[in-house]
Amino acid sequence: MEHSTTEQLAFIAQMIKSAQRRFYDDSPYYILWGGAVFIASIMQYILLVQDNPYNAVGWAIAIPVALLVQFFMLRKQKREEKIKTHVETVLNSMWFAFGISLFIILFFANKIGGATYPIILSLYAITTFVSGSAFKIRAFVVGSLVCWGLSIVGFFVEFQIQLLLLATGVLFAFIVPGIILRFYEKSAKN
């Protein structure tokens, strides 16, 4: 039996809405990672201003804690997971590629030098722009534009200021959109 074009379009719209709904469920990850990078960046900035030789301690604490929290969040999510749409699969692949690229950039940061954080801001911009565009979530698109702008500025300022730019970038690209998604998710359940 053939389905009408209207039924097919309705099915596609339902699948996109379902993927968007699950994207909203991922809001804690954006808040988690945005918060970890924000705290570590601000902490390193403050410690650098104070000439503290242990200025990178924030990264050594925040990132492992965020990884541990994410591990438990993923375990819980796997138990509740449903079938993934094609859009979700593509976006998951994009975020996985982002993670690998971020690891490579950070691993070779000493070779990249002063361009490390501006490059990372550009990576944030790409991933949040694609995610925001895929689900028509303006907060992510705006966050990506902020990250691209901060990335450009980052090439012209010293390292300490780049830390503030990085903190601002994750605030606009991850934390604020994550909070907006979380608010939307809770209001949709009520």
C-alpha positions, 0 to 999 in steps of 0.5 A, a space after each residue: 500500500 502506497 503512502 501519500 506524500 503528506 503522510 511521508 512528510 509527516 513521518 519525516 517531520 516526526 522523525 526530525 522532531 524526535 531527534 530534536 527532542 533527544 538533542 534537548 535531552 543532551 543539554 546536561 552535556 553542554 552545561 557540563 563541558 561548558 562549565 568545566 572549560 569555563 571554570 578551568 579557563 577562569 581559574 588559570 587566568 586568575 592564577 596566571 595574574 597571580 604568577 602562580 606556577 601551578 596555574 594549569 591546576 584547574 584543567 587537571 581537576 575540571 577535565 577529569 571530573 567532567 569525564 567521570 561525570 560524563 561516563 556516568 551520564 552516558 551509562 544511564 543514557 545507554 540504558 534508556 536509549 531508543 532508536 537513533 535517527 539519521 540526523 542524530 547519527 550524523 551529529 554524534 559522528 560530528 561530535 566524535 570527530 570534534 573530540 578527536 580533533 580537539 585532542 590532537 590540537 591540545 596534544 600538539 599545543 606546544 607546536 601550535 603555540 599562541 594559536 591553540 585557543 583561537 583554533 579551539 574556538 573555531 572548532 567550537 563554532 563549527 560544531 555548535 553551528 552545525 548542531 544549531 542549524 540542524 535543529 534550528 536552535 538559534 542559541 547554538 547558532 548565535 554561540 557559534 558566531 560569538 566563538 568565530 568572532 572571539 577566535 579572530 580576536 584571539 589571534 591578536 591578544 596574549 595568552 591570558 586574554 585568550 583564556 578569557 575569550 575561551 571562557 566567554 566562548 563556552 559561555 555563549 556556545 555551550 552553557 547558555 544554549 544548554 540552559 535554554 535547552 534544559 529549560 525547554 525540556 522541562 517546560 515541554 514535560 509539564 
